[in-house]
Amino acid sequence: MLDKVKKGRQSRMCGEAIGNSKLTSKKVSEIRNLYDPGLNTYQSIAKLFGVSSTTIGHILNNKHWRNTM
């Protein structure tokens, strides 16, 4: 891993720049606005956006899409 970073082979693309990304910044903002522990579950939001509940968890816990609010 460090070798590819040193030699400039590490991809800097993230988020919408990745061609097969299912989400956009706008959708991520919607996900954050939709989540309410008493009303919506990770699973119900995941179904709406066609992603896994793990992805929703990562978004809501700022592990993915940190720069999008």
Stockholm file with secondary structure:
# STOCKHOLM 1.0

chainA/1-69         MLDKVKKGRQSRMCGEAIGNSKLTSKKVSEIRNLYDPGLNTYQSIAKLFGVSSTTIGHILNNKHWRNTM
#=GR chainA/1-69 SS CHHHHHTTCSCCCCGGGSTTCSCCHHHHHHHHHHCCTTTCCHHHHHHHHTSCHHHHHHHHTTSSSTTCC
#=GC SS_cons        CHHHHHTTCSCCCCGGGSTTCSCCHHHHHHHHHHCCTTTCCHHHHHHHHTSCHHHHHHHHTTSSSTTCC
//
